Amino acid sequence: MNTVNMRKHAHLEEITAPRGFMLDEVFPETKNKDIITYDRCYNKFPFILRDICALANSSGGTIYIGVNNNHKCYGVMMKSAEDWIEIMLSLSQIVYNTVKTTDDNPIKCIYKYYYICQDNKATYMAEIVVPRTKDIYILDSHDKISYHERREGSTVVLPLSEKIVLKLNEKSKIKLDIGDVYEGEENEKLEFKSSLSFIKESPDGIGKYISSFGNTNGGTVVIGVSDDRKILGVRIDDYQQWEQIRQDIVRVKDPISDIDFLKKLKVERVQLKTKDYYLINIIIPKNTKKEPIMIRDKNGEWSKWVRILSSSVRDPQKKLYTCSEYENLDKKYAMAQGNCIQKTEELELMRNKYFSLFSSLAIASVLTLIVLKLKN
């Protein structure tokens, strides 16, 4: 096929070709390689995850979405390119959250998106290049672990490798329990909170610690530990409750001057010996931008917080902000919030459309992250 033209276009590459062109005519590198195809993505995410795991544990390979079993490319019908990119971004985020390596680094897949022009109409394709990685496993939303490989052109489930078993055993060594004393004391990089209630408080909620740790050297807020270092734990009955807690943390009640910084937070739980009780770690990195992380209080005033010894305090060298600077901060926050709200409404419509898919994978929090990622 010598009439195929591909060019960069925003986040997509355009393919101009007759309807149903053969995959290897546009992608000659696919010959003699392990290729997996899907004619659509609706309700296919769990299978795609298994295939990514299997390819990584074998010789690597490529997954194409919008291509049938005969390697003919018809694409996937969507209302817009934005919808297609959002769905594929949600897939990449699910891969990031569920496909695990023994060294805890994310698998480095390459995602490419295409649209196919056919009679002035567009359909969409995606290409996922999976590198050979080894010892990859899936930890799904129900904490179920599975291991997959490619055998004779098919994805099969196999027992966990010895390396994975050793890693999981190491992670499963639960040493702490309710009533124990937490090792370490509050300091410049560590803050204890006895319960989740502080998250929604103002002006002393999570925003204060995001600002103070971010503006100093980073740090961790440990929820479930009292000021005298006694472990109390936080009860989490199921995965849905855990997802809600994570959302409450990253949403932040107090307006924050740099919403992008929230994407850098890491929220994890550490299981205690007592069933259904955990410690929650909110890991806040150091802000690397020139502008400080600021929060706005209930009086509408913006303030910068810093960490001094074991306390989070308003910057003692606080400069007096002019009215115009306050207005700029308010405008910046309002614009970011407006973009998030608009994207949230769009994704809510899409989520309703694909309800069974989203609910089965419990990815409400993933959509929240995508909203924040796409607001620019």
Sequence and secondary structure as in RCSB ss.txt:
>XXXX:A:sequence
MNTVNMRKHAHLEEITAPRGFMLDEVFPETKNKDIITYDRCYNKFPFILRDICALANSSGGTIYIGVNNNHKCYG
VMMKSAEDWIEIMLSLSQIVYNTVKTTDDNPIKCIYKYYYICQDNKATYMAEIVVPRTKDIYILDSHDKISYHER
REGSTVVLPLSEKIVLKLNEKSKIKLDIGDVYEGEENEKLEFKSSLSFIKESPDGIGKYISSFGNTNGGTVVIGV
SDDRKILGVRIDDYQQWEQIRQDIVRVKDPISDIDFLKKLKVERVQLKTKDYYLINIIIPKNTKKEPIMIRDKNG
EWSKWVRILSSSVRDPQKKLYTCSEYENLDKKYAMAQGNCIQKTEELELMRNKYFSLFSSLAIASVLTLIVLKLK
N
>XXXX:A:secstr
    EEEEETTEEEEE  TTEEHHHH GGGTTS EEEES  TTTHHHHHHHHHHHHHTT EEEEESB TTSEE  
B  S HHHHHHHHHHHHHHHHHHEEETTS     EEEEEEEEETTEEEEEEEEEE    SEEEE TT  EEEEEE
ETTEEEEE   HHHHHHHHHHT     TT B SS  BTTEEEESSGGGGG SSSSHHHHHHHHHHTT EEEEETB
 TT BB  EE  SHHHHHHHHHHHHH SS BS GGGGGG EEEEEE SSTTEEEEEEEE    SSS  EEE TTS
 EEEEEEETTEEEE TT     HHHHHHHHHHHHHHHHHHHHHHHHHHHHHHHTHHHHHHHT HHHHHHHHHHH 
 
